[in-house]
Amino acid sequence: MLPPADFVLVDKSHRTLTLYTDGKPTWTVAGLQYGDAPLGHKQFEGDERTPEGRYTLDWRNPNSSYHLSLHISYPNDADRAFAEAQGRSPGGDIMIHGQPNALPLADSGVRMPGDWTDGCIAVSNAEIEMLWQAIPNGTPIEIRP
C-alpha cells in the first residue's frame, strides 16, 4: 500500500504521473493517455486537450463511465476568464480515470489504444485503483507540458 500523497505531478511530454509524500516521489505511473489533441493547454469545451497548470484533485466518482475517476478542479478563474473573453465555454469534468467500463477484459490490463479521452488523463484500471487509495480529496496536482 502506498502512503497518502500530498502532491501529484503530471508530465504530459513524458506521459508520467508521480505521487509525492513529504517532498519525495513514492510512485510513478507511465504511459498516460490524453485527449485526441494532447499538445497544449485546454482552453475550450470540446478542444480535446488536457489542462496544464496547478489544480486540485477535489472529488471522486466511484460510479463513472470509466473505472473510477478523480476530478481535477479545471477550470480555474483564469481558465474561465480566458474562455469567456473569447465567447466560449472552458469545458470541465476533467478527470484522472481508468478504462471505459464497457471495454472487454479491462481488468486484465487491456487499454484503449492511443489517446482517446476528451481531455482527461487515462490510466489502467489497476493503476487508478492504486491512485484512488493513495490520493486524498484536496491534493494539489500540477500538470506540466
C-alpha positions in Angstrom: 0.0 0.0 0.0 1.2 3.5 -0.9 1.5 6.3 1.7 -1.1 9.1 1.2 0.1 11.5 -1.5 0.3 15.2 -0.7 1.2 16.3 -4.2 0.7 14.9 -7.7 2.9 15.8 -10.7 1.8 15.0 -14.3 4.5 15.4 -17.0 2.5 15.4 -20.2 5.5 15.2 -22.6 6.9 12.2 -20.7 3.4 10.7 -20.1 4.1 10.2 -16.4 2.2 10.8 -13.2 4.2 10.8 -10.0 2.9 10.8 -6.4 4.8 12.7 -3.8 4.7 12.4 0.0 6.7 14.9 2.1 8.5 16.1 -1.0 9.7 12.6 -2.0 8.4 10.6 -5.0 6.6 7.5 -3.9 5.2 6.0 -7.1 5.1 6.8 -10.9 2.6 5.7 -13.5 3.9 5.7 -17.1 2.1 5.6 -20.4 -0.6 8.1 -19.6 -3.4 8.6 -22.2 -4.8 12.0 -23.0 -7.4 13.6 -25.3 -7.3 13.4 -29.1 -5.3 16.7 -29.2 -2.7 16.1 -26.4 -0.4 19.1 -27.1 -1.2 22.4 -25.4 -3.3 23.7 -22.6 -7.1 23.1 -22.6 -8.9 26.3 -23.4 -12.3 25.5 -24.6 -15.0 22.8 -24.3 -14.5 20.2 -27.0 -10.9 21.0 -27.8 -9.8 17.5 -26.7 -6.9 18.9 -24.8 -5.7 18.2 -21.2 -5.3 21.2 -18.9 -1.8 22.4 -17.9 -1.1 24.2 -14.6 -1.9 23.9 -10.9 -5.2 22.5 -9.8 -6.7 20.3 -7.0 -8.0 16.7 -7.1 -11.1 17.8 -5.3 -13.6 14.9 -5.5 -14.1 11.4 -6.8 -16.7 9.3 -8.6 -16.9 5.6 -7.9 -19.8 5.3 -10.4 -18.4 6.9 -13.5 -18.5 5.5 -17.0 -14.8 4.7 -16.6 -13.2 2.5 -13.9 -13.1 5.1 -11.0 -12.4 8.8 -11.6 -10.7 11.5 -9.7 -11.8 15.1 -10.5 -9.3 17.8 -11.5 -10.5 21.3 -10.5 -10.3 22.7 -14.1 -11.4 25.3 -15.0 -9.9 27.8 -12.5 -10.7 31.6 -12.6 -8.1 32.3 -15.2 -9.3 29.5 -17.5 -12.9 30.8 -17.2 -11.9 34.4 -17.9 -9.9 33.4 -21.0 -12.7 31.3 -22.4 -15.4 33.9 -21.6 -13.3 36.6 -23.3 -13.5 34.5 -26.4 -17.2 34.0 -26.1 -16.7 30.3 -25.4 -17.1 27.7 -22.6 -13.9 26.4 -20.9 -15.4 23.0 -20.5 -15.0 20.9 -17.4 -15.4 17.4 -15.9 -11.7 16.7 -16.4 -10.7 13.6 -14.5 -8.0 11.0 -14.0 -9.7 7.7 -14.7 -9.3 4.1 -15.7 -10.5 2.5 -18.9 -14.2 2.5 -20.1 -16.4 0.2 -18.1 -17.7 -1.2 -21.4 -14.1 -2.3 -22.5 -13.9 -6.1 -22.5 -11.2 -7.6 -20.4 -10.2 -4.2 -18.9 -9.4 -5.8 -15.6 -6.7 -7.9 -17.3 -4.8 -4.8 -18.2 -6.3 -4.2 -21.7 -6.3 -0.5 -22.6 -7.9 1.5 -25.4 -5.3 2.3 -28.0 -3.6 5.7 -28.2 -5.0 9.0 -26.9 -8.8 8.7 -26.7 -10.3 10.8 -23.9 -12.0 14.2 -24.2 -9.2 15.9 -22.3 -9.0 13.6 -19.3 -6.0 11.5 -18.1 -6.5 7.8 -18.5 -4.5 5.0 -16.8 -5.1 1.3 -16.5 -7.7 0.0 -14.1 -5.1 -1.4 -11.7 -3.3 2.0 -11.7 -6.5 4.0 -11.0 -7.2 1.7 -8.1 -3.8 2.5 -6.6 -4.3 6.2 -7.2 -7.8 6.1 -5.7 -6.4 4.7 -2.5 -3.3 7.0 -2.3 -4.8 10.4 -3.3 -7.0 12.1 -0.7 -9.5 14.7 -1.8 -7.9 18.2 -1.7 -4.5 17.0 -3.0 -2.8 19.6 -5.3 -1.9 18.5 -8.8 0.5 20.2 -11.3 0.2 19.3 -14.9 3.3 20.3 -16.9 3.5 20.5 -20.7 
